[in-house]
Amino acid sequence: MPVYDLVIIGGGPAGLSAGIYGARAKLKTVILEKNVVGGQAFTTREIVNYPGFFSGTTGPDLMATMADHARGFGTEIIKEEVVDVELEGEEKIIKTKRGNRYYARAVIIATGSQPRSLNIPGERELRGKGVSYCATCDAEFYEDLPVVVVGNGDAAIEEAMYITKYASKVTVIVIHDEGIVDCNRASAEKAFKNEKIEFVWNSVVIEIKGKNELEAVVVKNLKTGKLTEIEASGIFFYVGMVPATKFLKGKVAMDDQGYIITNDMMETSVDGVYAAGDARVKYLRQVITAASDGAVAAVAAERYLAAKEEFRENVLTADKPVVLAFWHPAQEESLTAVAIMEKAVNETGGKVKLVKVDMSRRKMIAQKYGITKTPAALLVKEGKVCRELSCYLDSESIKAQLNCHER
């Protein structure tokens, strides 16, 4: 398989956005998507809050447009399920279920997350046709219609109150005894007082009915065993989300729920590996925030690759010794030290070269050489450290340190 500049795992809005930005930056880019291109957004029948689509659009249409946009810049989109990765080292290896291997200089993980499924009869068949997992996305489609909410945590109760702005009635199915919910008390008290909300206690949904659209849900009382059919046009599930990151366990840093931890540049704990969209730790999981993440990750990856190439040319293949001077723009002491180091290097008559390393932006170089604080300086030749230099001397003393490599 060829070596790609950028391999993107996942073809939802985050992955497609990353593909657009990656390919437009002239990176050889491929998106690997195991299912339909568009991810979870593809299942949303109508999107009315994406900027630029005032009259709304469908999830499939918006995702198809994004995919065409990515392909238009040269991004390859291949149907492959990634099952394992080797992310350490300069060249990353992506392994797929079909036994293929993709090699990458940088990787963006955009695998998304999925609503936890209860595997209730009718749930899968009517998804997007009355079965929903996002009130922000779909609540307004149920204007003056009855709706059911499954769950009793913060998200379930708060979203149930949000849905009352549109629905004629919201029935909340709770597995606990009357009055017991898992959400915060303030939200619970507001919900109990809301005239549009009715709670059904000690109960679970066991079936979702409907032909082309949801028509009713069947609820079972756990204490009596009685079955009740509730008329509804929509049902919202809030029983948790599951990030699609199982194959990454032990490969990148994740929180207790399996969401990937990143910084604001979408960098993960592994050099050259980024995460974007719903698979990462974040506040809001929407199409627009996923697309934003993808753009940031791709730009960060492009700059990472450019920095690697620059480092190779200026340091690893340099024809003379190089001083790596590590500094930080927020540390006055390091600015002064670098200025003195630069003066000393200039006075060697071109025998030594200076490369300044901004620790706030070039962390990979600092990590490569084990530098954890500034100011710091190393004398290297062909990428290998000759000696550590003191940064707390005058230029003449520093110059003496530089000259010692010749003796």
Stockholm file with secondary structure:
# STOCKHOLM 1.0

chainA/1-407         MPVYDLVIIGGGPAGLSAGIYGARAKLKTVILEKNVVGGQAFTTREIVNYPGFFSGTTGPDLMATMADHARGFGTEIIKEEVVDVELEGEEKIIKTKRGNRYYARAVIIATGSQPRSLNIPGERELRGKGVSYCATCDAEFYEDLPVVVVGNGDAAIEEAMYITKYASKVTVIVIHDEGIVDCNRASAEKAFKNEKIEFVWNSVVIEIKGKNELEAVVVKNLKTGKLTEIEASGIFFYVGMVPATKFLKGKVAMDDQGYIITNDMMETSVDGVYAAGDARVKYLRQVITAASDGAVAAVAAERYLAAKEEFRENVLTADKPVVLAFWHPAQEESLTAVAIMEKAVNETGGKVKLVKVDMSRRKMIAQKYGITKTPAALLVKEGKVCRELSCYLDSESIKAQLNCHER
#=GR chainA/1-407 SS CCEEEEEEECCSHHHHHHHHHHHHTTCCEEEEESSSTTGGGGGCSCBCCSTTCTTCBCHHHHHHHHHHHHHHTTCEEEECCEEEEECSSSSEEEEETTSCEEEEEEEEECCCEEECCCCCTTTTTTBTTTEESCHHHHGGGGTTCEEEEECCSHHHHHHHHHHTTTCSEEEEECSSSTTCCSSCHHHHHHHHHCTTEEEECSEEEEEEEESSSEEEEEEEETTTCCEEEEECSEEEECSCEEESCGGGTTTSCBCTTSCBCCCTTCBCSSTTEEECGGGBCCSCCSHHHHHHHHHHHHHHHHHHHHHHHHHIIIIITCSSCEEEEEECTTCHHHHHHHHHHHHHHHTTTTSSEEEEEETTTCHHHHHHTTCCSSSEEEEEETTEEEEEECSSSCHHHHHHHHHGGGC
#=GC SS_cons         CCEEEEEEECCSHHHHHHHHHHHHTTCCEEEEESSSTTGGGGGCSCBCCSTTCTTCBCHHHHHHHHHHHHHHTTCEEEECCEEEEECSSSSEEEEETTSCEEEEEEEEECCCEEECCCCCTTTTTTBTTTEESCHHHHGGGGTTCEEEEECCSHHHHHHHHHHTTTCSEEEEECSSSTTCCSSCHHHHHHHHHCTTEEEECSEEEEEEEESSSEEEEEEEETTTCCEEEEECSEEEECSCEEESCGGGTTTSCBCTTSCBCCCTTCBCSSTTEEECGGGBCCSCCSHHHHHHHHHHHHHHHHHHHHHHHHHIIIIITCSSCEEEEEECTTCHHHHHHHHHHHHHHHTTTTSSEEEEEETTTCHHHHHHTTCCSSSEEEEEETTEEEEEECSSSCHHHHHHHHHGGGC
//
